[in-house]
Amino acid sequence: MSTPKHCPGFESFKHLSSFVCKCPNCGEKKEIFSDEFDREHKCDSCGQVIDFSQCSLDGSA
């Protein structure tokens, strides 16, 4: 039996990008990944909807 090089399911997530955007209401940062971009996201602090189309690519995950 051999030990796998990475976690099961790694291949489906290795090309994701992360996006960080500040809430327009309170300034709290919120991170999402590129596979979640088409869903609505709300600020964890104040509940305001965040428009991630106004954000920039922050890094790769």
C-alpha positions as CSV (number, residue, x, y, z in Angstrom):
1,M,0.0,0.0,0.0
2,S,1.4,3.5,-0.9
3,T,0.8,6.8,0.7
4,P,-1.0,9.4,-1.6
5,K,1.0,12.6,-2.4
6,H,-2.0,14.8,-1.5
7,C,-5.5,14.8,-0.1
8,P,-8.3,13.1,-2.0
9,G,-10.1,15.6,-4.2
10,F,-7.0,17.8,-4.5
11,E,-7.1,17.8,-8.3
12,S,-10.5,19.5,-8.5
13,F,-9.4,22.4,-6.3
14,K,-5.8,23.1,-7.3
15,H,-6.6,25.8,-9.9
16,L,-8.9,27.9,-7.7
17,S,-8.2,31.6,-7.2
18,S,-9.1,33.6,-4.1
19,F,-10.8,37.0,-4.1
20,V,-10.8,39.3,-1.1
21,C,-13.1,42.3,-1.1
22,K,-13.9,44.9,1.5
23,C,-17.6,45.4,2.5
24,P,-18.8,48.7,1.1
25,N,-20.8,49.3,4.4
26,C,-18.3,48.5,7.2
27,G,-15.0,47.7,5.5
28,E,-14.7,44.1,6.8
29,K,-12.8,41.8,4.5
30,K,-14.5,38.8,2.9
31,E,-12.7,36.1,0.9
32,I,-14.3,33.8,-1.7
33,F,-12.9,31.3,-4.1
34,S,-13.4,31.4,-7.9
35,D,-15.8,28.5,-7.8
36,E,-18.1,30.5,-5.5
37,F,-18.1,33.7,-7.7
38,D,-21.6,33.2,-9.1
39,R,-23.3,33.1,-5.7
40,E,-24.5,36.0,-3.6
41,H,-22.2,36.8,-0.6
42,K,-22.9,38.8,2.5
43,C,-20.6,40.4,4.9
44,D,-20.1,38.3,8.0
45,S,-20.0,41.4,10.2
46,C,-22.9,43.6,9.0
47,G,-24.9,41.4,6.6
48,Q,-24.5,43.8,3.6
49,V,-24.4,42.1,0.1
50,I,-20.9,42.4,-1.3
51,D,-20.4,42.9,-5.1
52,F,-17.3,40.8,-5.9
53,S,-17.3,42.0,-9.5
54,Q,-15.8,45.2,-8.1
55,C,-13.0,43.4,-6.4
56,S,-9.6,42.3,-7.6
57,L,-7.7,39.0,-7.7
58,D,-5.7,38.8,-4.5
59,G,-3.9,35.4,-4.8
60,S,-4.1,31.8,-5.7
61,A,-5.3,29.1,-3.3
